[in-house]
Amino acid sequence: MIGRATAARLLSSGWEVDLTGREPSHLPPAIAEAGGRFVRADRDESSQLAAALGNGADLLVDCICYSAAQAIGLLPLARDVTSTVMISSRAVYADAAGRHFNSAISPRFGGPIRETQDTVPPADTDFRTRDGYGANKRAAELVLLDSGVPVTVLRPSKVHGASSHRPREWVFVKRALDHRPAVFLANHGKAVDHPTAAVNIASLIELVATRSGRRILNSADPDAPSALEISRTIARTLGHIREEVLLDGGTEEALGRHPWERPHPVVLDMTAAVDLGYTPVGDYARTVTSEVEWLVASAVQGGDGAELPPGLDAEFFEPFFDYAAEDGHLTHRA
């Protein structure tokens, strides 16, 4: 998602862009038609990466650096380029009590999160676990930042965009396609969990490509809409007229669950990026349109309503579509 958005932006600005991967068929036709070149290379095969880089580049973007070992493998390449960007995550942040985004108890930051916020201790464990993800990302950050190479570490929040493996907006897009009469939102839909458009990340990457340096930057949309505002944005985009049922309770029950639920607001401070000269492509409502259109065009229509396109993380969404409970609530209320 991030790589595709970045390639599209750079190609439109006149860059020559190579994209690495293991399967040529995964290169989007639009990227190929715009001049993007596929280079077969496995992320964990240093010789293949070195061959892909060749004699160097002006910009190297690593979207899948998850551990210190992978960061170490990136260093020889980073020394041969003008500017390197490593996609990290807000998951590295910890609050004053040491709680992080994957903790059993949600963190409470008390305001917008700046790049100087405390982080989780670095670790060399399985980055695919809840506790290991942020700790390994932090370890990878430190390897690169301590190396002396000009690397920009970007920390996005909840990323959205076309081609997402886990398009959170599906919880509202599916309801529109299924013509559901109501949307249920826990805690009155007030939860705020800052989204980050892939196209906004791409804009920031293009900026730092011409401002080589060693830094950490948050990456998020210029606005942080609530879950209610997100649901309304998607409803307007698809012309979905429905009732809003705003519930008092949290998400322990089936009703009202959604992917942006947080007991405390999460907002990333974008001051550092703006001071560097960053201009976002647009706010959430403007940038989410491409994902919504992609989901509508790709959805599979079945007997039980619209379904995600094959290959996406359908299991993630199972808790969000208890239509029977919703219908029961509406019937009982009537």
For each residue, the residues with C-beta under 8 A, 3 or more apart:
1: 4 5 159 161 162 163 164 165 198
2: 5 6 63 87 156 159 161 198 201 202
3: 6 7 19 61 63
4: 1 7 8 28 31 162 163 198
5: 1 2 8 9 161 198 199 201 202
6: 2 3 9 10 61 63 198 201 202 205 206
7: 3 4 10 11 17 19 31 36
8: 4 5 11 12 30 31 34 202
9: 5 6 12 13 199 202 203 205 206
10: 6 7 13 15 17 59 202 205 206 209
11: 7 8 14 15 17 31 34 35 36
12: 8 9 34
13: 9 10 206
14: 11
15: 10 11 58 59
16: 35 37
17: 7 10 11 31 35 36 37
18: 36 37 38 39 52 57
19: 3 7 27 31 36 37 38 39
20: 38 39 40 41 43 49 52
21: 24 26 27 38 39 40 41
22: 40 41 42
23: 26
24: 21 27 38 40
25:
26: 21 23
27: 19 21 24 31 32 36 38
28: 4 31 32 163
29: 32 33
30: 8 33 34
31: 4 7 8 11 17 19 27 28 34 36
32: 27 28 29 35 36 38
33: 29 30
34: 8 11 12 30 31
35: 11 16 17 32
36: 7 11 17 18 19 27 31 32
37: 16 17 18 19
38: 18 19 20 21 24 27 32
39: 18 19 20 21 52
40: 20 21 22 24 48
41: 20 21 22 45 48 49 51 52
42: 22 45 48
43: 20 49 64 70
44: 70 73
45: 41 42 48 49
46: 49 50 73 76
47: 50 51
48: 40 41 42 45 51 52
49: 20 41 43 45 46 52 53 73 77
50: 46 47 53 76 77
51: 41 47 48 54
52: 18 20 39 41 48 49
53: 49 50 56 57 60 77 80 81
54: 51 57
55: 80
56: 53 80 81
57: 18 53 54 60 80 81 82
58: 15 81 82 83 209
59: 10 15 81 82 83 84 85 205 209
60: 53 57 74 77 78 81 83 84 85
61: 3 6 84 85 87 205
62: 65 74 84 85 86 87
63: 2 3 6 87
64: 43 70 87
65: 62 70 71 74 86 87 88 140
66: 70 127 133 136 137 140
67: 70 71 124 127 136 139 140
68: 71 72 122 124 136 139 140 142 143
69: 72 73 124
70: 43 44 64 65 66 67 73 74 140
71: 65 67 68 74 75 86 139 140 141 143 144
72: 68 69 75 143
73: 44 46 49 69 70 76
74: 60 62 65 70 71 77 78 84 86 144
75: 71 72 78 79 143 144 147 149
76: 46 50 73 79 80
77: 49 50 53 60 74 80 81 84
78: 60 74 75 81 84 144 147 149 150 151
79: 75 76 149
80: 53 55 56 57 76 77
81: 53 56 57 58 59 60 77 78 84
82: 57 58 59 150 209 212
83: 58 59 60 150 151 152 208 209 210 211 212 213
84: 59 60 61 62 74 77 78 81 144 149 150 151 152
85: 59 60 61 62 151 152 154 205 208 209
86: 62 65 71 74 140 141 144 151 152 153 154
87: 2 61 62 63 64 65 154 156 201
88: 65 92 137 138 140 141 153 154 155 216
89: 92 133 134 137 155 156
90: 93 101 113 155 156 157 194 218 266 268
91: 100 101 102 120 133 134 137
92: 88 89 100 119 120 134 137 138 141 155
93: 90 100 101 107 109 113 117 118 119 120 134 155
94: 98 99 100 107 117 118 119 120
95: 98 99 100 107 108 109 110 118
96: 118
97: 107 108
98: 94 95 118 120
99: 94 95 103 105 106 107 108
100: 91 92 93 94 95 103 107 120 134
101: 90 91 93 106 107 134 266
102: 91 130 131 133 134
103: 99 100 106 107
104:
105: 99
106: 99 101 103 262 263 264
107: 93 94 95 97 99 100 101 103 264
108: 95 97 99 263 264
109: 93 95 112 113 117 264 266
110: 95
111: 267
112: 109 267 268 269
113: 90 93 109 117 218 266 267 268 269
114: 117 218 269 271 272
115: 155 216 217 218 269 272
116:
117: 93 94 109 113 114
118: 93 94 95 96 98
119: 92 93 94 134 138
120: 91 92 93 94 98 100 123 134 135 138
121: 135 138
122: 68 135 136 138 139 141 142
123: 120 132 135 136 138 139
124: 67 68 69 136 139
125: 129 131 132 135 136
126: 129 132
127: 66 67 132 133 135 136 137
128: 132 133
129: 125 126 132 133
130: 102 133
131: 102 125 134 135
132: 123 125 126 127 128 129 135 136
133: 66 89 91 102 127 128 129 130 136 137
134: 89 91 92 93 100 101 102 119 120 131 137 138
135: 120 121 122 123 125 127 131 132 138 139
136: 66 67 68 122 123 124 125 127 132 133 139 140
137: 66 88 89 91 92 127 133 134 140 141
138: 88 92 119 120 121 122 123 134 135 141 142
139: 67 68 71 122 123 124 135 136 142 143
140: 65 66 67 68 70 71 86 88 136 137 143 144
141: 71 86 88 92 122 137 138 144 145 153 216
142: 68 122 138 139 145 146
143: 68 71 72 75 139 140 146 147
144: 71 74 75 78 84 86 140 141 147 149 151 153
145: 141 142 151 153 214 216
146: 142 143
147: 75 78 143 144 151
148: 214
149: 75 78 79 84 144 214
150: 78 82 83 84 212 213 214
151: 78 83 84 85 86 144 145 147 214
152: 83 84 85 86 208 213 214 215 216 217
153: 86 88 141 144 145 215 216 217
154: 85 86 87 88 201 204 205 217 218 219
155: 88 89 90 92 93 115 216 217 218 219 268
156: 2 87 89 90 159 196 201 218 219 220
157: 90 193 194 195 196 218 219 220 266 268
158: 168 193 194 195 196 259 260
159: 1 2 156 164 195 196 197 198 201
160: 164 167 168 169 195 196 197 198 284 287 288 291
161: 1 2 5 164 197 198 199 287 290 291
162: 1 4 198 290 291 293 294
163: 1 4 28 294
164: 1 159 160 161 167 168 198 291 312
165: 1 311 312 313
166: 312 313 316
167: 160 164 170 173 291 295 308 312
168: 158 160 164 171 259 260
169: 160 172 173 230 234 288 291 292 295
170: 167 173 174 295 308 317
171: 168 174 175 258 259 317 320 321
172: 169 175 176 183 230 231 234 235 240
173: 167 169 170 176 177 234 238 292 295 296 299 306
174: 170 171 177 178 299 305 306 317 321
175: 171 172 178 180 183 240 242
176: 172 173 179 180 234 235 238 239 240 242
177: 173 174 238 296 299 301 305 306
178: 174 175 305 306 323
179: 176 240
180: 175 176 183 242 323 326
181: 242 243 330
182: 242 243 244 245 326 330
183: 172 175 180 231 235 242 243 244 245
184: 245 247 255 256 326 329
185: 188 189 227 228 231 244 245 246 247 256 258
186: 189 191 247 249 250 251 255 256 257 258 261
187: 190 191 247 248 249 250 251 256 261
188: 185 228 246 247 248
189: 185 186 226 227 228 229 231 244 246
190: 187 226 227 228
191: 186 187 226 227 258 260 261 262 263 265
192: 224 225 226 227 260 262 265 266 267
193: 157 158 227 259 260 261 262 265 266
194: 90 157 158 220 221 224 266 267 268
195: 157 158 159 160 220 221 224 225 230 260 284 288
196: 156 157 158 159 160 200 201 219 220 221 268
197: 159 160 161 200 201 221 280 281 282 284 287 288
198: 1 2 4 5 6 159 160 161 162 164 201 202
199: 5 9 161 202 203 281 282 287 290
200: 196 197 203 204 219 220 221 222 280 281 282 287
201: 2 5 6 87 154 156 159 196 197 198 204 205 219
202: 2 5 6 8 9 10 198 199 205 206 281
203: 9 199 200 206 207 278 279 280 281
204: 154 200 201 207 208 217 219 273 278
205: 6 9 10 59 61 85 154 201 202 208 209
206: 6 9 10 13 202 203 209 210
207: 203 204 210 211 273 276 277 278
208: 83 85 152 204 205 211 212 213 215 217 276
209: 10 58 59 82 83 85 205 206 212
210: 83 206 207
211: 83 207 208 276 277
212: 82 83 150 208 209
213: 83 150 152 208
214: 145 148 149 150 151 152
215: 152 153 208 272
216: 88 115 141 145 152 153 155 272
217: 115 152 153 154 155 204 208 272 273 276
218: 90 113 114 115 154 155 156 157 268 269 270 272 273
219: 154 155 156 157 196 200 201 204 268 270 273
220: 156 157 194 195 196 200 224 267 268 270
221: 194 195 196 197 200 224 280 283 284 287
222: 200 270 280 282 283
223: 283 284
224: 192 194 195 220 221 265 266 267
225: 192 195 229 230 233 284 285
226: 189 190 191 192 229 230 260
227: 185 189 190 191 192 193 230 231 258 260 261
228: 185 188 189 190 231 232 244 246
229: 189 225 226 232 233 284
230: 169 172 195 225 226 227 233 234 260 284 288
231: 172 183 185 189 227 228 234 235 244 258
232: 228 229 235 236
233: 225 229 230 236 237 284 285 288
234: 169 172 173 176 230 231 237 238 240 288 292
235: 172 176 183 231 232 238 239 240 241 242
236: 232 233 239
237: 233 234 288 289 292
238: 173 176 177 234 235 292 296
239: 176 235 236
240: 172 175 176 179 234 235
241: 235
242: 175 176 180 181 182 183 235
243: 181 182 183
244: 182 183 185 189 228 231
245: 182 183 184 185 255 256 329 330
246: 185 188 189 228
247: 184 185 186 187 188 255 256
248: 187 188
249: 186 187 252 253 256
250: 186 187 261 263
251: 186 187 256 257 258 261
252: 249
253: 249 256 325
254: 257 319 322 325
255: 184 186 245 247 322 325 326 329
256: 184 185 186 187 245 247 249 251 253
257: 186 251 254 261 319 320
258: 171 185 186 191 227 231 251 261 320
259: 158 168 171 193 320
260: 158 168 191 192 193 195 226 227 230
261: 186 187 191 193 227 250 251 257 258
262: 106 191 192 193 265 266
263: 106 108 191 250
264: 106 107 108 109
265: 191 192 193 224 262
266: 90 101 109 113 157 192 193 194 224 262
267: 111 112 113 192 194 220 224
268: 90 112 113 155 157 194 196 218 219 220
269: 112 113 114 115 218 272
270: 218 219 220 222 273 274 278
271: 114 274 275
272: 114 115 215 216 217 218 269 275 276
273: 204 207 217 218 219 270 276 278
274: 270 271 277 278
275: 271 272
276: 207 208 211 217 272 273
277: 207 211 274
278: 203 204 207 270 273 274
279: 203
280: 197 200 203 221 222 283
281: 197 199 200 202 203 286 287
282: 197 199 200 222 285 286 287
283: 221 222 223 280 286 287
284: 160 195 197 221 223 225 229 230 233 287 288
285: 225 233 282 288 289
286: 281 282 283 289
287: 160 161 197 199 200 221 281 282 283 284 290
288: 160 169 195 197 230 233 234 237 284 285 291 292
289: 237 285 286 292 293
290: 161 162 199 287 293 294
291: 160 161 162 164 167 169 288 294 295
292: 169 173 234 237 238 288 289 295 296
293: 162 289 290 296 297
294: 162 163 290 291 297 298
295: 167 169 170 173 291 292 298 299
296: 173 177 238 292 293 299
297: 293 294
298: 294 295 309
299: 173 174 177 295 296 306 307 308 309
300: 306 307 308 309 310
301: 177 305 306 307
302: 305 306 307
303:
304: 307
305: 174 177 178 301 302
306: 173 174 177 178 299 300 301 302
307: 299 300 301 302 304 314
308: 167 170 299 300 312 313 314 317
309: 298 299 300 312
310: 300
311: 165
312: 164 165 166 167 308 309
313: 165 166 308 316 317
314: 307 308 317 318
315: 318
316: 166 313
317: 170 171 174 308 313 314 320 321
318: 314 315 321
319: 254 257 322
320: 171 257 258 259 317
321: 171 174 317 318
322: 254 255 319 325 326
323: 178 180 326 327
324: 327 328
325: 253 254 255 322 328 329
326: 180 182 184 255 322 323 329 330
327: 323 324 330 331
328: 324 325 331 332
329: 184 245 255 325 326 332 333
330: 181 182 245 326 327 333 334
331: 327 328 334
332: 328 329
333: 329 330
334: 330 331
